[in-house]
Amino acid sequence: MDYRFLGASGLKITEITYGNWLTHGSQVENDVASQCVQAALDAGITTFDTADAYANGAAEKVLGDALKDQRRESLEIFTKVYWPVGPKGPNDVGLSRKHIMEGINGSLSRLGMDYVDLYQAHRYDHQTPLEETIQAFADVVRAGKALYIGVSEWSADQLREGQRLAKEAGFSLVSNQPQYSA
């Protein structure tokens, strides 16, 4: 398996990433999901992408269980925050400080890990001030709960402004996950 750098960061990730959006916790049994994760590891894949909202948190739990016997330092784990998890209350969606902080803590608990390598804003939040979102992400990084921050499906203008604010807060946005890929 070949590795590439994630954006302009020093983090090396496998050129093929294992994602579990439509499978883990909903469409395949957990033992089959674990077999799929093991097959990915056997193929040399060490980068895994999930999100708190996938199967309402179950996808993270299944992935964490499947990886629990692996050396954590040998894996690159990505997860995302934005969509609701749980009862879908007024603060259970978006990129407010409250939702980001509760989101990272929930993700780490479900994954059974102390940190994720990449924590991503799953969408842009038009209702929360971008300054609040970026400051919350900076605090997540400072707390050691995520090593890098990225975004998903942000426009070029949103990404430029987010990057400007991130640099002011002492970190960089290292990636943008577009809707379409190979």
SVG drawing of the C-alpha trace seen along z (x, -y; Angstrom):
<svg xmlns="http://www.w3.org/2000/svg" viewBox="-35 -35 40 47">
<polyline fill="none" stroke="black" stroke-width="0.4" points="0.0,0.0 1.3,-3.4 0.9,-6.4 0.3,-10.1 0.4,-13.2 -3.0,-14.5 -3.1,-18.0 -0.2,-20.2 0.2,-18.3 2.9,-15.8 0.3,-13.0 0.7,-10.1 -2.4,-8.2 -3.0,-5.2 -3.9,-6.1 -7.1,-4.0 -9.2,-4.9 -11.8,-2.5 -15.1,-4.3 -18.1,-2.9 -21.0,-5.2 -23.6,-2.7 -22.4,0.5 -21.4,0.6 -24.1,0.6 -26.9,0.7 -26.6,2.9 -24.2,5.6 -23.9,7.6 -21.1,6.6 -19.1,9.8 -19.1,9.2 -18.1,5.6 -15.2,6.7 -14.2,9.2 -14.2,6.3 -12.0,4.2 -9.6,7.1 -9.5,7.6 -8.7,3.9 -5.9,4.2 -4.6,7.3 -4.5,5.3 -2.4,2.6 -5.1,0.0 -4.6,-1.8 -6.8,-4.9 -10.4,-4.6 -13.1,-7.3 -16.4,-7.4 -18.8,-9.9 -20.8,-10.3 -24.1,-10.3 -23.5,-7.2 -26.1,-4.7 -26.7,-7.2 -23.4,-6.4 -23.4,-2.7 -20.8,-2.9 -18.2,-4.4 -18.9,-1.7 -18.6,1.1 -15.3,-0.4 -13.9,-0.9 -14.7,2.7 -13.2,4.0 -9.9,2.1 -9.7,2.5 -6.8,5.1 -4.8,3.0 -1.9,0.7 -3.6,-2.7 -0.4,-4.6 -0.4,-2.5 -3.9,-3.7 -5.2,-6.9 -8.8,-7.5 -11.1,-10.2 -14.5,-11.1 -16.9,-14.0 -19.4,-16.2 -22.4,-18.2 -25.5,-15.9 -27.6,-14.9 -26.9,-11.9 -29.6,-10.8 -32.9,-12.5 -32.3,-15.3 -32.8,-18.2 -32.1,-21.8 -28.5,-21.6 -27.9,-18.1 -27.0,-19.5 -24.5,-22.0 -21.1,-23.3 -21.8,-25.2 -19.2,-24.9 -21.7,-22.7 -22.3,-20.3 -18.6,-20.0 -17.5,-19.4 -20.3,-16.8 -19.6,-15.3 -15.9,-14.7 -16.5,-13.2 -19.2,-10.9 -17.1,-9.8 -14.1,-9.0 -16.3,-7.0 -17.9,-5.0 -14.6,-4.5 -12.9,-3.5 -10.0,-5.8 -8.3,-8.8 -8.0,-10.8 -8.8,-10.9 -6.3,-11.8 -8.7,-14.0 -11.8,-15.6 -14.0,-17.1 -16.8,-19.5 -19.3,-17.3 -21.0,-20.4 -20.8,-24.1 -23.1,-25.6 -24.8,-28.7 -26.4,-29.3 -23.3,-29.3 -20.7,-32.0 -17.7,-30.6 -15.5,-32.1 -17.3,-30.0 -16.8,-26.8 -13.1,-27.4 -12.4,-28.3 -14.1,-25.1 -12.0,-23.1 -8.9,-24.8 -9.8,-23.8 -10.4,-20.2 -6.9,-20.1 -5.3,-21.8 -7.0,-19.2 -5.4,-16.4 -8.7,-14.9 -8.0,-15.5 -4.6,-15.9 -5.9,-17.6 -9.0,-19.4 -10.6,-19.2 -13.9,-20.0 -16.4,-18.2 -18.2,-19.8 -17.3,-23.4 -17.2,-25.9 -13.9,-27.6 -15.0,-30.8 -16.0,-29.0 -12.7,-27.2 -10.7,-30.3 -12.4,-32.1 -12.2,-29.1 -8.5,-28.7 -7.9,-32.4 -9.6,-32.0 -7.9,-28.7 -4.5,-30.2 -5.4,-33.0 -6.4,-30.3 -3.0,-28.5 -3.9,-25.6 -4.7,-24.8 -7.5,-23.1 -5.7,-20.3 -8.4,-18.8 -11.7,-19.3 -13.6,-16.1 -15.7,-16.7 -18.9,-14.9 -17.5,-13.2 -14.3,-11.1 -12.9,-8.3"/>
</svg>
